Amino acid sequence: MTRSQITYILSLEKNKSFSKAAKACFVTQSTLSAMVAKFEQQAGIIIFDRKTKPITVTTKGEQIIKYLKNINREYHLLDEGINQIKGVESGNIRVACIPTVAPYLFPLMLSEIGRTYPKVTFNIRELTTDMIVEELMAGNLDIGIVSTPLDIKELIERPLYKEPFVLYDKREIKKISKSKISIDKIDYNKLILLEQGHCFRNQVRTICKLRQNRKIKNNIIYTSGTLESLKKIVQINKGMTLLPAFSISDFPKKELDHIRHFTSPVPVREIGLIYHSNYIKTTLMKGIEKLIQQKIAPLVKRSNSNKIDVIRPF
């Protein structure tokens, strides 16, 4: 068994196609196919059912894949450990962030991260929370930025900041009040929520429960990974929604007139870093954590104030 074989098998398991797996590994399809077949022959176990389209993993193959993912993670740990011993912050760091945070967080920090760690290549993606957890567990990701807490045994969480929600009210009424509003005073018949496999965490769960306990007509639950799509849906349908405070940073003055803040308890979400308990590059990870907190601190302070004015991070 070689490291290349493990890479090829895991790529095939992920892509479910020999051609796509070979392309992802930068090898020819014949090379990848031969190496996978050689591994199966040596192990005496057929990992992939080639008769199905797309290719599927056999029952015994699933067990093998599980072991190979663990071994692959250990290989990555070895690479990281060697660099730690050398005292060199270099190599690749694979970071993923949920789509409702990435567009507002990364523009603040990417340039400075690049300058601070010039020898590190940062591979950054937007993924859902479930996908981030899956990739961390499989060793395909180093750091995730998600809404916490998740309370997953194998993962370590480091809170970054708490972001309040605001109410975006586009109903057809004469004038939107700028006074603060209580959660239980929301018109749930006009409420359109972004669902990402669960209601917004922490205090926003209160809204989910209130919505479920009331007789709601024409209530829309919009399933999407982007807040920008949600904003447009709300505008077109003359409804209301909850938005993270940082997501209104580019709102024009006309749209800010439709923003209302909440009375206590204010719905908030906690954003944190998560990584596997076996992760070695903790010094680099803590450096990234500190940089994010420094960049986000002024925005957190402003969003927690009593002012209605826009948060402009750019």
Secondary structure in CASP SS format (residue, H / E / C, confidence):
PFRMAT SS
TARGET T0000
AUTHOR 0000-0000-0000
METHOD secondary structure of the structure
MODEL  1
M C 1.00
T C 1.00
R H 1.00
S H 1.00
Q H 1.00
I H 1.00
T H 1.00
Y H 1.00
I H 1.00
L H 1.00
S H 1.00
L H 1.00
E H 1.00
K H 1.00
N H 1.00
K C 1.00
S C 1.00
F H 1.00
S H 1.00
K H 1.00
A H 1.00
A H 1.00
K H 1.00
A H 1.00
C H 1.00
F C 1.00
V C 1.00
T C 1.00
Q H 1.00
S H 1.00
T H 1.00
L H 1.00
S H 1.00
A H 1.00
M H 1.00
V H 1.00
A H 1.00
K H 1.00
F H 1.00
E H 1.00
Q H 1.00
Q H 1.00
A H 1.00
G C 1.00
I C 1.00
I C 1.00
I C 1.00
F E 1.00
D E 1.00
R C 1.00
K C 1.00
T C 1.00
K C 1.00
P C 1.00
I C 1.00
T E 1.00
V E 1.00
T C 1.00
T H 1.00
K H 1.00
G H 1.00
E H 1.00
Q H 1.00
I H 1.00
I H 1.00
K H 1.00
Y H 1.00
L H 1.00
K H 1.00
N H 1.00
I H 1.00
N H 1.00
R H 1.00
E H 1.00
Y H 1.00
H H 1.00
L H 1.00
L H 1.00
D H 1.00
E H 1.00
G H 1.00
I H 1.00
N H 1.00
Q H 1.00
I H 1.00
K H 1.00
G C 1.00
V C 1.00
E C 1.00
S C 1.00
G E 1.00
N E 1.00
I E 1.00
R E 1.00
V E 1.00
A E 1.00
C E 1.00
I C 1.00
P C 1.00
T C 1.00
V C 1.00
A H 1.00
P H 1.00
Y H 1.00
L H 1.00
F H 1.00
P H 1.00
L H 1.00
M H 1.00
L H 1.00
S H 1.00
E H 1.00
I H 1.00
G H 1.00
R H 1.00
T H 1.00
Y C 1.00
P C 1.00
K C 1.00
V E 1.00
T E 1.00
F E 1.00
N E 1.00
I E 1.00
R E 1.00
E E 1.00
L C 1.00
T C 1.00
T H 1.00
D H 1.00
M H 1.00
I H 1.00
V H 1.00
E H 1.00
E H 1.00
L H 1.00
M H 1.00
A H 1.00
G C 1.00
N C 1.00
L C 1.00
D C 1.00
I E 1.00
G E 1.00
I E 1.00
V E 1.00
S E 1.00
T E 1.00
P C 1.00
L C 1.00
D C 1.00
I C 1.00
K C 1.00
E C 1.00
L E 1.00
I E 1.00
E E 1.00
R E 1.00
P E 1.00
L E 1.00
Y E 1.00
K E 1.00
E E 1.00
P E 1.00
F E 1.00
V E 1.00
L E 1.00
Y E 1.00
D E 1.00
K C 1.00
R C 1.00
E C 1.00
I C 1.00
K C 1.00
K C 1.00
I C 1.00
S C 1.00
K C 1.00
S C 1.00
K C 1.00
I E 1.00
S C 1.00
I H 1.00
D H 1.00
K H 1.00
I C 1.00
D C 1.00
Y H 1.00
N H 1.00
K H 1.00
L E 1.00
I E 1.00
L E 1.00
L E 1.00
E E 1.00
Q C 1.00
G C 1.00
H C 1.00
C C 1.00
F C 1.00
R C 1.00
N H 1.00
Q H 1.00
V H 1.00
R H 1.00
T H 1.00
I H 1.00
C H 1.00
K H 1.00
L H 1.00
R H 1.00
Q H 1.00
N H 1.00
R C 1.00
K C 1.00
I C 1.00
K C 1.00
N C 1.00
N C 1.00
I E 1.00
I E 1.00
Y E 1.00
T E 1.00
S C 1.00
G C 1.00
T C 1.00
L H 1.00
E H 1.00
S H 1.00
L H 1.00
K H 1.00
K H 1.00
I H 1.00
V H 1.00
Q H 1.00
I H 1.00
N H 1.00
K C 1.00
G C 1.00
M E 1.00
T E 1.00
L E 1.00
L E 1.00
P E 1.00
A H 1.00
F H 1.00
S H 1.00
I H 1.00
S C 1.00
D C 1.00
F C 1.00
P C 1.00
K H 1.00
K H 1.00
E H 1.00
L H 1.00
D C 1.00
H C 1.00
I E 1.00
R E 1.00
H C 1.00
F E 1.00
T C 1.00
S C 1.00
P C 1.00
V C 1.00
P C 1.00
V E 1.00
R E 1.00
E E 1.00
I E 1.00
G E 1.00
L E 1.00
I E 1.00
Y E 1.00
H E 1.00
S C 1.00
N C 1.00
Y C 1.00
I C 1.00
K C 1.00
T H 1.00
T H 1.00
L H 1.00
M H 1.00
K H 1.00
G H 1.00
I H 1.00
E H 1.00
K H 1.00
L H 1.00
I H 1.00
Q H 1.00
Q H 1.00
K H 1.00
I H 1.00
A H 1.00
P H 1.00
L H 1.00
V H 1.00
K H 1.00
R H 1.00
S H 1.00
N C 1.00
S C 1.00
N C 1.00
K C 1.00
I C 1.00
D C 1.00
V C 1.00
I C 1.00
R C 1.00
P C 1.00
F C 1.00
END
